[in-house]
Amino acid sequence: MNIQSIIILIIFAAAVWYIGRLMYRNLFAKKGCGENCKCGVDFSNIDSDKTLK
């Protein structure tokens, strides 16, 4: 096995690991907070009377 084959094998293994990690995180991600939860975000300084123009 020459050096080019080893490099290609390492790059392929890294790509498979990366895609597998993305899929795992997507499938088994923690669920967000409930419906009425702000998740620690402070919305108190937002003016609800202004409208987008």
N, CA, C and O of each residue as an XYZ file, in Angstrom:
212
protein
N       0.856     -1.177      0.000
C       0.000      0.000      0.000
C       0.900      1.237      0.000
O       1.763      1.395      0.863
N       0.683      2.097     -0.970
C       1.527      3.287     -1.047
C       0.947      4.430     -0.219
O      -0.146      4.319      0.336
N       1.686      5.516     -0.147
C       1.320      6.643      0.710
C       0.040      7.320      0.231
O      -0.736      7.813      1.049
N      -0.194      7.353     -1.079
C      -1.414      7.969     -1.604
C      -2.662      7.211     -1.150
O      -3.668      7.825     -0.795
N      -2.600      5.915     -1.162
C      -3.738      5.106     -0.717
C      -4.012      5.307      0.768
O      -5.167      5.350      1.192
N      -2.961      5.428      1.545
C      -3.120      5.645      2.984
C      -3.767      7.009      3.247
O      -4.655      7.128      4.091
N      -3.318      8.030      2.520
C      -3.896      9.369      2.691
C      -5.376      9.367      2.298
O      -6.203      9.929      3.015
N      -5.714      8.746      1.176
C      -7.109      8.657      0.736
C      -7.947      7.910      1.764
O      -9.076      8.311      2.047
N      -7.420      6.845      2.318
C      -8.133      6.078      3.335
C      -8.387      6.916      4.586
O      -9.471      6.852      5.164
N      -7.410      7.688      4.998
C      -7.571      8.552      6.176
C      -8.623      9.630      5.908
O      -9.463      9.901      6.766
N      -8.581     10.247      4.721
C      -9.569     11.282      4.378
C     -10.967     10.676      4.309
O     -11.923     11.283      4.793
N     -11.100      9.507      3.724
C     -12.397      8.837      3.640
C     -12.930      8.486      5.025
O     -14.111      8.690      5.304
N     -12.086      7.973      5.877
C     -12.512      7.617      7.239
C     -12.944      8.864      8.010
O     -13.919      8.818      8.761
N     -12.230      9.973      7.834
C     -12.607     11.219      8.506
C     -13.952     11.728      7.995
O     -14.763     12.220      8.779
N     -14.193     11.616      6.700
C     -15.470     12.051      6.129
C     -16.617     11.189      6.638
O     -17.680     11.713      6.974
N     -16.420      9.889      6.698
C     -17.464      8.992      7.220
C     -17.745      9.305      8.684
O     -18.903      9.334      9.100
N     -16.700      9.537      9.468
C     -16.881      9.888     10.882
C     -17.651     11.195     11.017
O     -18.546     11.298     11.856
N     -17.319     12.194     10.204
C     -17.968     13.506     10.273
C     -19.448     13.405      9.898
O     -20.296     13.958     10.598
N     -19.763     12.721      8.827
C     -21.162     12.546      8.412
C     -21.923     11.743      9.453
O     -23.075     12.058      9.752
N     -21.308     10.721     10.004
C     -21.951      9.932     11.054
C     -22.249     10.761     12.287
O     -23.310     10.618     12.895
N     -21.318     11.628     12.660
C     -21.528     12.501     13.815
C     -22.662     13.486     13.554
O     -23.475     13.734     14.445
N     -22.732     14.053     12.349
C     -23.831     14.956     12.006
C     -25.180     14.245     12.076
O     -26.149     14.789     12.606
N     -25.236     13.039     11.545
C     -26.485     12.277     11.571
C     -26.880     11.923     13.005
O     -28.055     12.010     13.361
N     -25.920     11.530     13.821
C     -26.206     11.181     15.209
C     -26.748     12.382     15.970
O     -27.732     12.272     16.701
N     -26.096     13.532     15.792
C     -26.553     14.741     16.487
C     -27.930     15.169     16.014
O     -28.721     15.689     16.800
N     -28.226     14.957     14.739
C     -29.522     15.334     14.204
C     -30.619     14.400     14.707
O     -31.718     14.854     15.027
N     -30.340     13.136     14.778
C     -31.350     12.158     15.184
C     -31.564     12.119     16.693
O     -32.689     11.922     17.153
N     -30.516     12.301     17.450
C     -30.607     12.168     18.897
C     -30.345     13.486     19.615
O     -29.817     13.494     20.727
N     -30.706     14.589     18.992
C     -30.492     15.904     19.598
C     -31.430     16.080     20.781
O     -32.537     15.543     20.807
N     -30.967     16.836     21.745
C     -31.822     17.156     22.880
C     -32.959     18.032     22.387
O     -32.772     18.905     21.540
N     -34.109     17.790     22.920
C     -35.257     18.598     22.556
C     -35.133     19.956     23.231
O     -34.537     20.075     24.302
N     -35.692     20.965     22.606
C     -35.663     22.308     23.161
C     -36.573     22.376     24.372
O     -37.110     21.366     24.826
N     -36.733     23.555     24.873
C     -37.583     23.708     26.033
C     -39.049     23.703     25.609
O     -39.358     23.616     24.420
N     -39.932     23.796     26.570
C     -41.364     23.705     26.313
C     -41.911     24.881     25.526
O     -41.165     25.769     25.114
N     -43.209     24.877     25.325
C     -43.858     25.903     24.526
C     -43.642     27.312     25.060
O     -43.293     28.212     24.297
N     -43.839     27.513     26.337
C     -43.803     28.850     26.898
C     -42.446     29.228     27.482
O     -42.331     30.258     28.146
N     -41.453     28.444     27.255
C     -40.138     28.698     27.821
C     -39.379     29.694     26.953
O     -39.442     29.628     25.725
N     -38.669     30.607     27.584
C     -37.865     31.584     26.853
C     -36.447     31.070     26.619
O     -35.681     31.703     25.893
N     -36.091     29.965     27.204
C     -34.752     29.390     27.061
C     -33.653     30.356     27.498
O     -32.573     30.367     26.909
N     -33.909     31.146     28.498
C     -32.898     32.038     29.029
C     -32.731     33.327     28.236
O     -31.827     34.107     28.535
N     -33.573     33.577     27.237
C     -33.470     34.792     26.445
C     -34.357     35.858     27.077
O     -35.505     35.594     27.432
N     -33.817     37.050     27.210
C     -34.555     38.141     27.828
C     -35.207     38.991     26.737
O     -34.521     39.683     25.985
N     -36.532     38.931     26.661
C     -37.273     39.699     25.674
C     -37.911     40.942     26.291
O     -38.803     41.527     25.676
N     -37.493     41.357     27.465
C     -38.145     42.451     28.162
C     -37.900     43.807     27.498
O     -38.700     44.725     27.680
N     -36.816     43.958     26.733
C     -36.526     45.257     26.138
C     -37.085     45.404     24.725
O     -36.798     46.402     24.065
N     -37.863     44.457     24.244
C     -38.449     44.527     22.917
C     -39.769     45.279     23.004
O     -40.624     44.947     23.825
N     -39.932     46.282     22.168
C     -41.152     47.092     22.153
C     -42.165     46.421     21.231
O     -41.956     46.356     20.020
N     -43.244     45.931     21.792
C     -44.252     45.219     21.010
C     -45.186     46.160     20.263
O     -45.967     45.702     19.429
N     -45.131     47.455     20.534
C     -46.010     48.407     19.871
C     -45.507     48.791     18.479
O     -46.289     49.233     17.638
N     -44.227     48.628     18.237
C     -43.674     48.969     16.929
C     -44.042     47.898     15.912
O     -44.087     46.708     16.225
N     -44.300     48.339     14.709
C     -44.590     47.387     13.645
C     -43.531     47.506     12.559
O     -42.896     48.549     12.403
N     -43.354     46.440     11.822
C     -42.386     46.469     10.727
C     -42.966     47.257      9.575
O     -44.145     47.117      9.248
N     -42.158     48.067      8.972
C     -42.629     48.888      7.849
C     -41.930     48.489      6.579
O     -42.191     49.065      5.523
